[in-house]
Amino acid sequence: DLQANIRPERQWIDPRYFAHSGISSLQTKRGCSLGCDYCTYPLIEGRAIRQRPAADVADEWQAMLALHPEISHVFIVDSVFNLPPHHARAVCDALVERGNRTPWTCYLNPIRLDQSLADAMARAGCSGVEIGSDSGTDAGLARLRKGFDTA
């Protein structure tokens, strides 16, 4: 039940970590329903996607930055941030509503990405995405069961 999610106790993290790296992480949901051949996310988190309320994600984001102002970048550690798209958009909207200025990156799947979601992510501070550098060929992507091709 991610509605009752207990947030990480970030006050115990040595601030020298953030002073050195500038990076922290945050999770907006757990689980992955994709069938990529090599991936451990479904084994670790399950195949059912359990989403945190977008407002809770944004509240944790703000609290994390208030506690550790050394953080200059956030990595969203979801298996695939943009699936489902409505949840990704809600998280982006909540970050925009709170005036987020901290850049972030995430894993993304091109299957359900459209210009509207890309724009929402950019407004919310997304500065880059990893779409899976697993293979640059259609044959390789098919063997890995990625669900998309190079086109």
DSSP file (Angstrom, degrees, kcal/mol; ACC not computed):
  #  RESIDUE AA STRUCTURE BP1 BP2  ACC     N-H-->O    O-->H-N    N-H-->O    O-->H-N    TCO  KAPPA ALPHA  PHI   PSI    X-CA   Y-CA   Z-CA
    1    1 A D    >         0   0    0      0, 0.0     3,-0.9     0, 0.0    51,-0.0   0.000 360.0 360.0 360.0  98.8    0.0    0.0    0.0
    2    2 A L  G >   +     0   0    0      1,-0.2     3,-1.1     2,-0.2    48,-0.0   0.573 360.0  75.6 -78.3  -7.3    1.9    3.0   -1.3
    3    3 A Q  G 3  S+     0   0    0      1,-0.2    -1,-0.2    49,-0.1    49,-0.0   0.839 103.8  39.0 -66.3 -31.7   -0.8    5.3    0.1
    4    4 A A  G <  S+     0   0    0     -3,-0.9    -1,-0.2     2,-0.1    -2,-0.2  -0.021  90.1 158.6-105.1  28.4    0.7    4.6    3.5
    5    5 A N    <   -     0   0    0     -3,-1.1     2,-0.6     1,-0.1    -3,-0.1  -0.238  38.6-136.6 -57.6 133.1    4.3    4.7    2.3
    6    6 A I        -     0   0    0      3,-0.0    -1,-0.1     1,-0.0     3,-0.1  -0.843  24.5-132.4 -90.7 122.4    6.9    5.3    4.9
    7    7 A R        -     0   0    0     -2,-0.6     2,-0.0     1,-0.1    -1,-0.0  -0.350  28.4 -91.5 -73.9 154.0    9.4    7.8    3.4
    8    8 A P        -     0   0    0      0, 0.0     2,-1.7     0, 0.0    -1,-0.1  -0.351  36.0-119.0 -60.7 144.4   13.1    7.2    3.7
    9    9 A E    >   +     0   0    0      1,-0.2     3,-1.6    -3,-0.1     4,-0.1  -0.606  41.4 172.5 -87.2  79.4   14.7    8.8    6.8
   10   10 A R  G >   +     0   0    0     -2,-1.7     3,-1.6     1,-0.3    -1,-0.2   0.615  61.4  80.8 -69.3 -14.0   17.0   11.0    4.9
   11   11 A Q  G 3  S+     0   0    0      1,-0.3    -1,-0.3    -3,-0.1    -2,-0.1   0.725  88.2  58.3 -65.4 -17.7   18.1   12.9    8.0
   12   12 A W  G <  S+     0   0    0     -3,-1.6     2,-0.4     2,-0.1    -1,-0.3   0.534  81.2 104.1 -88.7  -7.0   20.5   10.0    8.6
   13   13 A I  S <  S-     0   0    0     -3,-1.6     5,-0.0    -4,-0.1    -3,-0.0  -0.624  83.2-114.0 -78.0 129.6   22.3   10.4    5.3
   14   14 A D    >>  -     0   0    0     -2,-0.4     3,-2.1     1,-0.2     4,-0.6  -0.467  19.1-140.1 -62.5 121.2   25.7   12.1    5.7
   15   15 A P  H 3> S+     0   0    0      0, 0.0     4,-2.4     0, 0.0     5,-0.2   0.684  96.5  75.3 -62.0 -15.8   25.4   15.4    3.9
   16   16 A R  H 3> S+     0   0    0      1,-0.2     4,-2.1     2,-0.2     5,-0.2   0.824  88.0  61.2 -63.9 -28.8   28.9   15.0    2.6
   17   17 A Y  H <> S+     0   0    0     -3,-2.1     4,-3.0     2,-0.2     5,-0.5   0.952 109.4  39.6 -60.1 -48.7   27.4   12.4    0.2
   18   18 A F  H  X S+     0   0    0     -4,-0.6     4,-1.5     1,-0.2    -2,-0.2   0.867 112.5  56.0 -71.0 -35.5   25.2   15.1   -1.4
   19   19 A A  H  < S+     0   0    0     -4,-2.4    -1,-0.2     1,-0.2    -2,-0.2   0.870 116.2  38.5 -62.3 -35.4   28.0   17.8   -1.2
   20   20 A H  H  < S+     0   0    0     -4,-2.1    -2,-0.2    -5,-0.2    -1,-0.2   0.931 134.0  19.5 -79.8 -49.3   30.2   15.4   -3.2
   21   21 A S  H  < S-     0   0    0     -4,-3.0    -3,-0.2    -5,-0.2    -2,-0.2   0.823  77.4-151.4 -94.4 -34.1   27.6   13.9   -5.7
   22   22 A G     <  +     0   0    0     -4,-1.5    50,-2.8    -5,-0.5    51,-1.7   0.449  59.2 116.9  75.2  -0.3   24.8   16.4   -5.6
   23   23 A I  E     +a   73   0A   0     -6,-0.3     2,-0.3    48,-0.2    -1,-0.2  -0.829  34.7 167.3-111.3 138.0   22.4   13.5   -6.5
   24   24 A S  E     -a   74   0A   0     49,-1.9    51,-2.7    -2,-0.4     2,-0.3  -0.859  22.1-134.5-131.8 172.9   19.6   12.0   -4.6
   25   25 A S  E     -a   75   0A   0     -2,-0.3     2,-0.3    49,-0.2    51,-0.2  -0.891  15.6-176.1-131.1 160.5   16.8    9.6   -5.7
   26   26 A L  E     -a   76   0A   0     49,-1.7    51,-2.1    -2,-0.3     2,-0.4  -0.986  15.8-141.7-153.8 147.0   13.1    9.3   -5.3
   27   27 A Q        -     0   0    0     -2,-0.3     3,-0.1    49,-0.2    49,-0.1  -0.958  12.5-177.9-118.6 130.2   10.5    6.7   -6.3
   28   28 A T  S    S-     0   0    0     -2,-0.4    24,-2.5     1,-0.3     2,-0.3   0.642  72.4  -5.5 -98.6 -18.0    7.0    7.6   -7.5
   29   29 A K  E     -D   51   0B   0     22,-0.2     2,-0.3     2,-0.0    -1,-0.3  -0.972  63.2-129.3-163.4 168.8    5.7    4.0   -7.9
   30   30 A R  E     +D   50   0B   0     20,-2.3    20,-2.8    -2,-0.3    48,-0.1  -0.936  58.8  42.0-128.8 153.9    6.7    0.4   -7.7
   31   31 A G        -     0   0    0     -2,-0.3     2,-0.3    18,-0.2    48,-0.3   0.004  55.0-133.5  98.0 157.0    6.3   -2.6  -10.1
   32   32 A C        -     0   0    0     14,-2.0    -1,-0.1     9,-0.1    16,-0.1  -0.940  10.0-168.8-151.2 126.5    6.7   -3.1  -13.8
   33   33 A S        +     0   0    0     -2,-0.3    14,-0.1     2,-0.0    15,-0.1   0.417  57.5 108.8 -94.9   1.0    4.3   -4.9  -16.2
   34   34 A L        -     0   0    0      1,-0.1    -2,-0.1    13,-0.0   112,-0.1  -0.303  64.6-139.1 -74.8 164.2    6.7   -4.9  -19.1
   35   35 A G        +     0   0    0    110,-0.3   112,-0.1   111,-0.0    -1,-0.1  -0.047  34.0 162.7-116.7  32.1    8.3   -8.2  -20.2
   36   36 A C    >   -     0   0    0    110,-0.2     3,-0.7     1,-0.1   109,-0.2  -0.318  41.4-130.1 -56.0 131.7   11.9   -7.1  -21.0
   37   37 A D  T 3  S+     0   0    0    107,-3.1    -1,-0.1     1,-0.2   108,-0.1   0.746  97.1  33.3 -59.8 -31.9   13.8  -10.4  -21.1
   38   38 A Y  T 3  S+     0   0    0    106,-0.4    -1,-0.2     2,-0.0    -2,-0.1   0.568  88.0 117.7-103.2 -12.7   16.7   -9.4  -18.8
   39   39 A C    <   -     0   0    0     -3,-0.7     4,-0.2     1,-0.1     0, 0.0  -0.300  42.1-166.7 -77.2 140.8   15.1   -7.0  -16.3
   40   40 A T    >>  +     0   0    0      1,-0.1     4,-2.6     2,-0.1     3,-0.5   0.540  67.5  94.0 -96.8 -10.0   14.9   -7.7  -12.6
   41   41 A Y  H 3>>S+     0   0    0      1,-0.2     4,-3.5     2,-0.2     5,-0.6   0.908  85.6  49.7 -52.8 -47.5   12.4   -5.0  -11.7
   42   42 A P  H 3>5S+     0   0    0      0, 0.0     4,-1.1     0, 0.0    -1,-0.2   0.855 113.6  47.6 -62.1 -30.9    9.4   -7.3  -12.0
   43   43 A L  H <45S+     0   0    0     -3,-0.5    -2,-0.2    -4,-0.2    -3,-0.1   0.887 119.7  37.8 -73.2 -38.6   11.2   -9.9   -9.7
   44   44 A I  H  <5S+     0   0    0     -4,-2.6    -3,-0.2     1,-0.1    -1,-0.1   0.909 135.9  17.4 -78.6 -44.1   12.1   -7.2   -7.1
   45   45 A E  H  <5S-     0   0    0     -4,-3.5    -2,-0.2    -5,-0.3    -1,-0.1   0.500 106.5-115.3-111.3  -7.2    9.0   -5.1   -7.1
   46   46 A G     << -     0   0    0     -4,-1.1   -14,-2.0    -5,-0.6    -1,-0.2  -0.125  25.3 -90.0  91.0 166.8    6.4   -7.3   -8.8
   47   47 A R  S    S+     0   0    0    -16,-0.2     2,-0.3   -14,-0.1    -1,-0.1   0.692  98.3  91.4 -89.8 -21.8    4.5   -6.9  -12.1
   48   48 A A  S    S-     0   0    0     -6,-0.1     2,-0.6    -3,-0.1   -16,-0.1  -0.600  77.4-131.9 -76.3 132.1    1.6   -4.9  -10.6
   49   49 A I        -     0   0    0     -2,-0.3     2,-0.5   -18,-0.1   -18,-0.2  -0.751  21.4-169.8 -88.2 123.1    2.2   -1.2  -10.7
   50   50 A R  E     -D   30   0B   0    -20,-2.8   -20,-2.3    -2,-0.6     2,-0.3  -0.962  10.9-155.5-116.0 117.5    1.4    0.5   -7.4
   51   51 A Q  E     -D   29   0B   0     -2,-0.5   -22,-0.2   -22,-0.2   -49,-0.1  -0.712   8.7-138.0-100.8 139.9    1.4    4.3   -7.7
   52   52 A R        -     0   0    0    -24,-2.5   -49,-0.1    -2,-0.3     2,-0.1  -0.656  41.7 -92.9 -83.3 148.7    2.1    6.9   -5.0
   53   53 A P     >  -     0   0    0      0, 0.0     4,-1.9     0, 0.0     3,-0.5  -0.422  33.1-128.6 -59.6 136.2   -0.2    9.9   -4.9
   54   54 A A  H  > S+     0   0    0      1,-0.3     4,-2.5     2,-0.2     5,-0.2   0.865 108.0  55.2 -57.9 -38.6    1.4   12.6   -7.0
   55   55 A A  H  > S+     0   0    0      1,-0.2     4,-2.4     2,-0.2    -1,-0.3   0.880 106.5  51.5 -63.3 -37.1    1.0   15.2   -4.1
   56   56 A D  H  > S+     0   0    0     -3,-0.5     4,-2.6     2,-0.2    -1,-0.2   0.899 109.0  50.7 -65.8 -40.7    2.9   12.8   -1.8
   57   57 A V  H  X S+     0   0    0     -4,-1.9     4,-2.5     2,-0.2    -2,-0.2   0.946 112.7  45.8 -60.3 -48.9    5.7   12.5   -4.3
   58   58 A A  H  X S+     0   0    0     -4,-2.5     4,-2.4     1,-0.2    -2,-0.2   0.869 111.7  52.2 -64.8 -36.7    6.0   16.3   -4.6
   59   59 A D  H  X S+     0   0    0     -4,-2.4     4,-2.5     2,-0.2    -1,-0.2   0.926 111.1  46.6 -64.6 -44.0    5.8   16.7   -0.8
   60   60 A E  H  X S+     0   0    0     -4,-2.6     4,-2.8     2,-0.2    -2,-0.2   0.911 110.3  54.5 -63.1 -40.8    8.6   14.2   -0.3
   61   61 A W  H  X S+     0   0    0     -4,-2.5     4,-2.1     1,-0.2    -2,-0.2   0.941 111.2  44.4 -55.9 -50.7   10.6   16.0   -3.0
   62   62 A Q  H  X S+     0   0    0     -4,-2.4     4,-2.3     1,-0.2    -1,-0.2   0.908 113.7  49.6 -63.4 -42.5   10.3   19.3   -1.3
   63   63 A A  H  X S+     0   0    0     -4,-2.5     4,-2.2     1,-0.2    -1,-0.2   0.896 109.6  52.2 -63.8 -40.1   11.1   17.9    2.1
   64   64 A M  H  X S+     0   0    0     -4,-2.8     4,-2.1     1,-0.2    -1,-0.2   0.920 112.2  45.0 -62.1 -44.7   14.2   16.1    0.7
   65   65 A L  H  < S+     0   0    0     -4,-2.1    -1,-0.2     2,-0.2    -2,-0.2   0.847 111.9  52.1 -70.3 -34.2   15.5   19.3   -0.8
   66   66 A A  H  < S+     0   0    0     -4,-2.3    -1,-0.2     1,-0.2    -2,-0.2   0.890 113.5  44.5 -67.0 -38.4   14.7   21.3    2.4
   67   67 A L  H  < S+     0   0    0     -4,-2.2    -2,-0.2     1,-0.3    -1,-0.2   0.860 127.6  27.8 -73.4 -36.4   16.6   18.8    4.5
   68   68 A H    ><  +     0   0    0     -4,-2.1     3,-2.1    -5,-0.2    -1,-0.3  -0.720  62.2 174.0-129.0  80.6   19.6   18.6    2.1
   69   69 A P  T 3  S+     0   0    0      0, 0.0    -1,-0.1     0, 0.0    -4,-0.1   0.609  73.8  77.5 -65.1  -8.2   20.0   21.8    0.1
   70   70 A E  T 3   +     0   0    0     -3,-0.1     2,-0.3     2,-0.0    -5,-0.1   0.661  68.6 106.8 -72.3 -14.9   23.2   20.3   -1.3
   71   71 A I    <   +     0   0    0     -3,-2.1   -48,-0.2    -6,-0.2     3,-0.1  -0.505  36.7 166.0 -69.3 123.9   21.1   18.2   -3.7
   72   72 A S        +     0   0    0    -50,-2.8     2,-0.3    -2,-0.3   -49,-0.2   0.406  63.6  30.2-117.1  -2.4   21.3   19.6   -7.2
   73   73 A H  E     -a   23   0A   0    -51,-1.7   -49,-1.9    29,-0.1     2,-0.4  -0.977  62.3-153.5-157.6 141.8   19.8   16.7   -9.2
   74   74 A V  E     -ab  24 104A   0     29,-2.0    31,-1.8    -2,-0.3     2,-0.6  -0.968   5.4-155.1-120.5 135.1   17.2   14.0   -8.5
   75   75 A F  E     -ab  25 105A   0    -51,-2.7   -49,-1.7    -2,-0.4     2,-0.7  -0.950  13.7-143.3-106.9 119.8   17.1   10.6  -10.2
   76   76 A I  E     -ab  26 106A   0     29,-2.7    31,-0.6    -2,-0.6   -49,-0.2  -0.745  12.1-161.1 -82.0 117.4   13.6    9.1  -10.3
   77   77 A V        +     0   0    0    -51,-2.1   -50,-0.2    -2,-0.7    -1,-0.1   0.232  39.7 134.3 -92.2  13.6   14.3    5.4   -9.8
   78   78 A D        -     0   0    0    -52,-0.4    29,-0.4     1,-0.1     3,-0.4  -0.251  68.2-117.7 -56.4 150.6   11.0    4.0  -11.1
   79   79 A S  S    S-     0   0    0      1,-0.3     2,-0.3   -48,-0.3    -1,-0.1   0.933 104.0  -1.4 -56.6 -45.9   11.4    1.1  -13.5
   80   80 A V  S >  S-     0   0    0      3,-0.2     3,-1.3     1,-0.1    -1,-0.3  -0.869  70.3-159.7-146.6 109.3    9.8    3.2  -16.2
   81   81 A F  T 3  S+     0   0    0     26,-2.5    27,-0.2    -3,-0.4    -1,-0.1   0.872  87.1  52.8 -60.5 -40.7    8.7    6.7  -15.2
   82   82 A N  T 3  S+     0   0    0     25,-0.4    -1,-0.3     6,-0.1     7,-0.1   0.347  81.0 118.7 -86.6   8.9    6.2    7.3  -18.0
   83   83 A L  S <  S+     0   0    0     -3,-1.3    -3,-0.2     1,-0.3    -4,-0.1  -0.959  81.1  25.6-118.8 116.0    4.1    4.1  -17.5
   84   84 A P  S >> S-     0   0    0      0, 0.0     4,-1.7     0, 0.0     3,-0.7   0.530  87.8-154.5 -80.3 148.6    1.3    4.7  -16.9
   85   85 A P  H 3> S+     0   0    0      0, 0.0     4,-2.7     0, 0.0     5,-0.2   0.837  89.5  60.1 -60.0 -36.0    1.4    8.1  -18.6
   86   86 A H  H 3> S+     0   0    0      1,-0.2     4,-2.0     2,-0.2     5,-0.1   0.873 106.7  47.3 -63.9 -34.1   -1.4    9.6  -16.4
   87   87 A H  H <> S+     0   0    0     -3,-0.7     4,-2.4     2,-0.2    -1,-0.2   0.919 111.2  50.3 -71.5 -42.8    0.6    9.0  -13.3
   88   88 A A  H  X S+     0   0    0     -4,-1.7     4,-2.4     1,-0.2    -2,-0.2   0.919 111.8  48.8 -59.7 -43.0    3.7   10.5  -14.8
   89   89 A R  H  X S+     0   0    0     -4,-2.7     4,-2.8     1,-0.2    -1,-0.2   0.908 109.8  51.6 -64.4 -41.4    1.7   13.6  -15.9
   90   90 A A  H  X S+     0   0    0     -4,-2.0     4,-2.3    -5,-0.2    -1,-0.2   0.903 110.2  48.9 -62.8 -41.1    0.2   13.9  -12.4
   91   91 A V  H  X S+     0   0    0     -4,-2.4     4,-2.2     2,-0.2    -2,-0.2   0.933 112.2  48.7 -63.0 -45.6    3.7   13.8  -10.8
   92   92 A C  H  X S+     0   0    0     -4,-2.4     4,-2.4     1,-0.2    -2,-0.2   0.927 110.9  50.2 -59.8 -45.4    4.9   16.4  -13.2
   93   93 A D  H  X S+     0   0    0     -4,-2.8     4,-2.6     1,-0.2    -1,-0.2   0.895 110.1  50.6 -61.1 -40.4    1.9   18.7  -12.6
   94   94 A A  H  X S+     0   0    0     -4,-2.3     4,-1.3     2,-0.2    -1,-0.2   0.884 110.5  49.3 -66.2 -38.0    2.5   18.4   -8.8
   95   95 A L  H  <>S+     0   0    0     -4,-2.2     5,-2.6     2,-0.2    -2,-0.2   0.905 112.1  48.3 -66.9 -40.7    6.1   19.3   -9.2
   96   96 A V  H ><5S+     0   0    0     -4,-2.4     3,-1.8     1,-0.2    -2,-0.2   0.923 107.2  55.9 -64.0 -44.0    5.2   22.3  -11.3
   97   97 A E  H 3<5S+     0   0    0     -4,-2.6    -1,-0.2     1,-0.3    -2,-0.2   0.825 109.1  47.7 -57.7 -31.9    2.5   23.4   -8.8
   98   98 A R  T 3<5S-     0   0    0     -4,-1.3    -1,-0.3    -5,-0.2    -2,-0.2   0.397 117.4-114.1 -91.9   3.1    5.2   23.5   -6.1
   99   99 A G  T < 5 -     0   0    0     -3,-1.8    -3,-0.2    -4,-0.2    -2,-0.1   0.832  40.3-165.2  73.9  33.1    7.6   25.4   -8.3
  100  100 A N      < +     0   0    0     -5,-2.6    -1,-0.2     1,-0.2    -5,-0.0  -0.250  21.7 168.9 -56.0 134.0   10.3   22.7   -8.7
  101  101 A R        +     0   0    0      2,-0.1    -1,-0.2    24,-0.0    24,-0.1   0.301  43.7 106.5-123.6   1.8   13.6   24.1  -10.0
  102  102 A T        -     0   0    0     22,-0.1   -29,-0.1     1,-0.0   -30,-0.1  -0.748  70.0-126.8 -89.3 122.5   15.7   21.0   -9.4
  103  103 A P        -     0   0    0      0, 0.0   -29,-2.0     0, 0.0     2,-0.3  -0.293  31.9-176.0 -66.1 152.1   16.6   19.1  -12.5
  104  104 A W  E     -bc  74 126A   0     21,-1.6    23,-3.3   -31,-0.2    24,-0.9  -0.965  15.2-157.4-146.1 161.5   15.8   15.4  -12.7
  105  105 A T  E     +bc  75 128A   0    -31,-1.8   -29,-2.7    -2,-0.3     2,-0.3  -0.862  14.7 173.5-133.3 168.0   16.3   12.3  -14.9
  106  106 A C  E     -bc  76 129A   0     22,-0.9    24,-2.3    -2,-0.3     2,-0.3  -0.974  38.0 -89.6-162.2 169.1   14.5    9.0  -15.2
  107  107 A Y  E     - c   0 130A   0    -31,-0.6   -26,-2.5   -29,-0.4   -25,-0.4  -0.738  48.7-174.7 -84.8 143.9   14.1    5.8  -17.1
  108  108 A L        -     0   0    0     22,-2.5    21,-0.0    -2,-0.3     5,-0.0  -0.983  23.1-144.6-143.0 149.7   11.5    6.1  -19.9
  109  109 A N    >   -     0   0    0     -2,-0.3     3,-0.7     1,-0.1    23,-0.1  -0.975  11.8-147.1-114.9 128.7    9.9    3.8  -22.4
  110  110 A P  G >  S+     0   0    0      0, 0.0     3,-1.0     0, 0.0    -1,-0.1   0.610  81.9  87.6 -71.1  -9.4    9.1    5.3  -25.9
  111  111 A I  G 3  S+     0   0    0      1,-0.3    36,-0.0    37,-0.0   -28,-0.0   0.915 103.6  21.4 -57.0 -46.6    5.9    3.2  -26.3
  112  112 A R  G <  S+     0   0    0     -3,-0.7     2,-0.5     2,-0.0    -1,-0.3   0.015  94.4 120.0-115.0  27.7    3.6    5.6  -24.5
  113  113 A L    <   +     0   0    0     -3,-1.0     2,-0.3     4,-0.1   -30,-0.0  -0.813  33.6 170.5 -95.0 128.1    5.5    8.8  -24.8
  114  114 A D     >  -     0   0    0     -2,-0.5     4,-2.4     1,-0.0     5,-0.2  -0.819  48.3 -99.6-127.4 173.1    3.9   11.7  -26.6
  115  115 A Q  H  > S+     0   0    0     -2,-0.3     4,-2.6     1,-0.2     5,-0.2   0.859 119.3  57.6 -61.6 -36.6    4.7   15.4  -27.0
  116  116 A S  H  > S+     0   0    0      2,-0.2     4,-2.1     1,-0.2    -1,-0.2   0.920 110.2  42.6 -61.6 -45.0    2.3   16.4  -24.3
  117  117 A L  H  > S+     0   0    0      2,-0.2     4,-2.7     1,-0.2    -2,-0.2   0.903 112.6  53.4 -69.3 -40.0    3.9   14.2  -21.7
  118  118 A A  H  X S+     0   0    0     -4,-2.4     4,-2.2     1,-0.2    -2,-0.2   0.905 110.2  48.5 -59.9 -40.4    7.4   15.3  -22.9
  119  119 A D  H  X S+     0   0    0     -4,-2.6     4,-2.6     2,-0.2    -1,-0.2   0.912 110.7  50.3 -65.1 -43.1    6.4   18.9  -22.5
  120  120 A A  H  X S+     0   0    0     -4,-2.1     4,-1.7     1,-0.2    -2,-0.2   0.903 110.5  50.2 -62.2 -41.1    5.0   18.3  -19.0
  121  121 A M  H  <>S+     0   0    0     -4,-2.7     5,-2.8     2,-0.2     4,-0.4   0.917 110.7  49.3 -63.3 -43.2    8.2   16.5  -18.0
  122  122 A A  H ><5S+     0   0    0     -4,-2.2     3,-1.3     1,-0.2    -2,-0.2   0.917 109.7  50.9 -63.2 -43.5   10.3   19.5  -19.3
  123  123 A R  H 3<5S+     0   0    0     -4,-2.6    -1,-0.2     1,-0.3    -2,-0.2   0.844 108.1  54.2 -61.0 -33.0    8.1   22.0  -17.4
  124  124 A A  T 3<5S-     0   0    0     -4,-1.7    -1,-0.3    -5,-0.2    -2,-0.2   0.511 129.4 -94.0 -82.2  -4.9    8.6   19.9  -14.2
  125  125 A G  T < 5 +     0   0    0     -3,-1.3   -21,-1.6    -4,-0.4    -3,-0.2   0.493  65.2 160.1 109.7   5.0   12.4   20.0  -14.6
  126  126 A C  E   < +c  104   0A   0     -5,-2.8    -1,-0.3   -23,-0.2   -21,-0.2  -0.428  10.0 175.9 -63.4 127.0   13.3   16.8  -16.4
  127  127 A S  E     -     0   0A   0    -23,-3.3     2,-0.3     1,-0.3   -22,-0.2   0.444  59.9  -4.6-112.9  -3.3   16.7   17.3  -18.0
  128  128 A G  E     -c  105   0A   0    -24,-0.9   -22,-0.9     2,-0.0    -1,-0.3  -0.927  54.6-150.5 179.4 157.6   17.3   13.9  -19.5
  129  129 A V  E     -c  106   0A   0     -2,-0.3     2,-0.6   -24,-0.2   -22,-0.2  -0.963  13.8-139.6-138.0 154.6   15.9   10.4  -19.9
  130  130 A E  E     -c  107   0A   0    -24,-2.3   -22,-2.5    -2,-0.3    -2,-0.0  -0.974  18.0-179.6-112.3 115.1   17.4    6.9  -20.4
  131  131 A I        -     0   0    0     -2,-0.6    -1,-0.1   -24,-0.2   -24,-0.1   0.367  62.5 -73.1 -98.6   5.6   15.2    5.0  -22.9
  132  132 A G    >   -     0   0    0      1,-0.1     3,-0.6   -23,-0.1    -1,-0.1   0.702  36.9-160.3 104.0  92.7   17.3    1.8  -22.8
  133  133 A S  T 3   +     0   0    0      1,-0.2     3,-0.1     3,-0.0    -1,-0.1   0.014  59.7 118.9 -88.6  29.5   20.6    1.7  -24.5
  134  134 A D  T 3  S-     0   0    0      1,-0.2     2,-0.3    -3,-0.1    -1,-0.2   0.842  83.4  -7.0 -65.2 -36.1   20.3   -2.1  -24.5
  135  135 A S    <   -     0   0    0     -3,-0.6    -1,-0.2     1,-0.0     0, 0.0  -0.975  43.9-155.5-161.1 145.9   20.5   -2.3  -28.3
  136  136 A G  S    S+     0   0    0     -2,-0.3     2,-0.4    -3,-0.1     3,-0.1   0.198  77.5  78.1-106.1  12.9   20.5   -0.1  -31.3
  137  137 A T  S  > S-     0   0    0      1,-0.1     4,-2.4    12,-0.0     5,-0.2  -0.921  77.7-131.0-123.5 149.9   19.1   -2.7  -33.7
  138  138 A D  H  > S+     0   0    0     -2,-0.4     4,-2.4     1,-0.2     5,-0.2   0.885 110.2  54.0 -62.9 -38.1   15.6   -3.9  -34.2
  139  139 A A  H  > S+     0   0    0      2,-0.2     4,-2.3     1,-0.2    -1,-0.2   0.923 110.5  46.3 -63.3 -42.8   16.8   -7.6  -33.9
  140  140 A G  H  > S+     0   0    0      2,-0.2     4,-2.0     1,-0.2    -2,-0.2   0.916 112.1  49.8 -65.4 -43.4   18.4   -6.9  -30.6
  141  141 A L  H  <>S+     0   0    0     -4,-2.4     5,-2.1     1,-0.2     4,-0.5   0.887 111.3  50.0 -63.0 -38.7   15.4   -5.0  -29.2
  142  142 A A  H ><5S+     0   0    0     -4,-2.4     3,-1.1     1,-0.2    -2,-0.2   0.924 109.3  50.6 -65.2 -44.5   13.2   -7.9  -30.3
  143  143 A R  H 3<5S+     0   0    0     -4,-2.3    -1,-0.2     1,-0.3    -2,-0.2   0.863 111.7  48.2 -61.6 -35.0   15.4  -10.5  -28.6
  144  144 A L  T 3<5S-     0   0    0     -4,-2.0  -107,-3.1    -5,-0.2  -106,-0.4   0.534 108.1-129.6 -81.8  -6.3   15.3   -8.4  -25.4
  145  145 A R  T < 5 +     0   0    0     -3,-1.1  -110,-0.3    -4,-0.5    -3,-0.2   0.909  49.7 158.2  58.6  45.6   11.5   -8.2  -25.7
  146  146 A K      < -     0   0    0     -5,-2.1  -110,-0.2     2,-0.2    -4,-0.1   0.752  48.6-129.0 -72.4 -25.3   11.7   -4.4  -25.2
  147  147 A G  S    S+     0   0    0     -6,-0.3     2,-0.3     1,-0.3    -5,-0.1   0.496  79.3  67.0  88.6   1.8    8.3   -3.8  -26.8
  148  148 A F        -     0   0    0     -7,-0.1    -1,-0.3   -10,-0.1     2,-0.2  -0.940  65.6-143.7-144.3 167.4    9.5   -1.1  -29.2
  149  149 A D        -     0   0    0     -2,-0.3   -11,-0.1    -3,-0.1   -12,-0.0  -0.669  41.4 -86.9-124.2-177.0   11.8   -0.9  -32.2
  150  150 A T              0   0    0      1,-0.3   -13,-0.0    -2,-0.2    -1,-0.0   0.785 360.0 360.0 -66.0 -26.9   14.3    1.7  -33.5
  151  151 A A              0   0    0      0, 0.0    -1,-0.3     0, 0.0   -13,-0.0   0.519 360.0 360.0 -67.2 360.0   11.6    3.6  -35.4
